[in-house]
Amino acid sequence: MSEVLVVVAAGPGLGRSVALRFAREGAAVGLVARSADALDGLVAELGRTGAASVAVAAADVSDDTALRAALAELTGTLGAATAVVYNGSAYVEGPVTALPPERLRLALDVGVVGALVTVQETVPSMRAAGRGTVVLTGSVAADRASTSAPAVGVAKAALRSLARSLHKEVAGDGVRVVSVTIDGVLAGPKALDVDEIAELYWDLHTRVEPPPDLVGFPARPATRPVPG
């Protein structure tokens, strides 16, 4: 069966690496970003890498209507997704006692509601096919209290809960749902290797044994791969 990857909130870092990893296997790649023009270079790179086809749709992930339309557009062009990666996140500063409610809503809209819309638009076809993978990119911020940007942790904790609930809902339908907790930054001099994370995402999609609903990166020795 041909692979169709959809990356939501695609960008030049992790989204690029994941797209290239799947493209090397001949997958078709769909990208959702706020600005389609910003991905022109990546589209060309994916074509050179071996992607069966590439399509881009523009949408702000906090806009439900626009995101649903973008995902429908990609499905119409590439076919139903067999793998979906959701990378949406908004860095919102402000301590709990001074955090404006609308800023927390933004963090939740981008980090969680966008993921909800994405899975509602893509998981039904996976269930019908009896095959598919959803990877929701999380953060160790869900496990660590913050006085400077607690909204990030709140959103990532909610995303993890959403992943676990969906994992339970589709159990037995052949659909894999995994939240990956990233312990580190993805940009700057101390950035984690996004190519290694992309390799993990490919492995989660293709491994014979179904993955757990939550994995961490970097991996840690533990009886179960849960950060803490």
N, C-alpha and C positions, 0 to 999 in steps of 0.2 A: 504494500500500500504506500502511495506517495505521501510524503510528509508536507504539511503546511503549518509553518510557524507564524504566529502573530505576536508581536512585541508591542505592548501598550506603554506609552510614555517612553518611546525609544529615543535614545540620545547617543552621544559620541563615546560614552564609556561602556558600562555593562551592556546596555542594549545593543550596541554595535558588536561587541564580542560574542554575545549570544547569537545574534543574527548570522555572523560569519561562521560560527561553529556549525550551525544547522545547514548553512549554505554549502559548506564543504561536503556534506552528505547528499547534496543535490535537492535539498528541500526548497519548496517555494516559500518566500518570506514576505509577510505583510507587516508594515510598520505604521503605528499611530503616533503622531507627534503634534505638538501645538502648531508648528510651522513645517509644512511639507518641504518647502524650499531648502530648509536647513539640512535636509537629509539627502540632497542631490549627490553629494560625494559618496555617501554610504551606499546609495542605490547602485552607482557605478562600480563600487568596490565589490558589492555582493554579486553583481553580474560576472565580474572577472573571477570570483571565487568558485563559482559553479552553481549558484542558485538556479533552480528550474525556472523561476520567474520572481519578479519583485513588484510589489505595489505599495504605495504610500497613501495614507488618508490623514487629513488634518482634523484635529479636534482637541479642545481643552478637556482633559479628563474630568474636570469638575462640572462640565456641562453634559448632563445625562442625554439630552436629545442629540447633541452633536456627536457624542461618543457612540451612541447606538447607530447613528447614520454612518459613521466612519467604519465601524465593524461590519455593518451590512454591506458597505461598498467593497471591503476587502474580501468578504465571502463571495460576493458576486463575481469578483475578478479572479480569485485564486481557488475557490472552493472552500469547504468547511475546514476549520482549523483542526489539526491533530495535536498541536501543542500551543499553549498560550502562556506568555510570561508578562506579568503585570509589575511594572517598576514605579508606578506613580507615588510620589512623596512630596510633601511641602514642608520646608524648614520654617517653622514659625517660632519666633522668640517671644519671651515674656514669662515671668514667674506666674504661678497659679493665682496669686492674690492680685495680679495686675493684668492678667491675660484677657483681652476683650473676647467676648463670646463669639463674635464673627470670625475671629482669627482661629479659634478652635474649630469652628465649623468648616473653615477652609482646609485645615489639616485633615479633618475627617472626610470631607468631600473628595479631596485629591487622593488621600491614602487608603480610604476604605470604600466609599460609595462608588468611586470609579471602578474599583475591583468588583464590587457587587454587580454593576452594570455589565462589565466585561464577561463575567461568568454566566450571567443570565443570557447573554447573546451568543455564547460559544459552547457552553456545556450541553445544552439539549442535543445538538448534532453529534457530540461525542458519545452521549448515552445511547443515541440511536444506532451509532456505529459499533458500540461496545468497546471503544478504544479512545484514549486521549489523555493528555497531561495538562494540568494547570499548575504553574509555579508562581507563587506570590512572594515577591522579594520583601523580606522583613528586615528588622534591625535589632541589635542587642539593646537599643534604647527602650524596647518593650520591657526589659528586665531591670533597668537601672533608673533610679529616681533622678530627676533633673530639676534644678532651680532656675535654669536659664532658658530651657526649651522643652518643658514638659509635654507640650502638645504633640511633639514628634513621638514620644513614647506612648502616649494615649492612643494615637492613630495606629502605631505598629502593634500594640497589644490587641486592639480591636481587629486588625487585619489577621493576626494569628488566630483569634477566636473564630473569625469568619471562615478561615481555611479549615479549621478543625470541624466546624459544623458542616461545611460542604463535603469534606472528606467522609464524614459519617453518612450524609445524605446519599452520596453516590456509591457507597460501598457495595460491591457486588455487581456494579454496572460496567466495570472495565475502565473506569476513569480514575486517573491518579490525581490527587490534590495534595500539594506540598507547599508549606511555608518554609522558606530558607532564611534563617536568622544570620545576618551579616554582622560580624563582630569586628568593626573597623571602618575606615573611610574608603571611598572609592575614587577620590581625587586628591592630588597634592603629593608631596614628597613621601608621605607615610601610607600611601594608598595600597590597598590589597591588589593582588594580581587579578584583574577582571577576566583574563583569559582562563585562569584556573577556575573561577566561578562559573564561567560559561561551560567549561568541561563538566563540572558538576551538574549543571542543568541538563546537558545532553545525556549524562549518565542516568539522571532521575527519569528521563523520558524513555530510555532504551533498556535499562537493566531488566533482567528476567524476573527477579523477585520484586514485588511491589515495594516502593519505598515507604517509610513511615510518613506520618502527616507533618512532621517537623524535623528539619535537619539544620545543623549549624555550619557556618564557614567562618574561619578555618575550623576543620574538624577537631573534636576534642575526645580524648579517651573517656568513655562512659558506658554504662550498661545500656543506655538508650541515648540516641543523639539529640539530647535536649540541652540547651545552654543553661548554665547556672553553676 
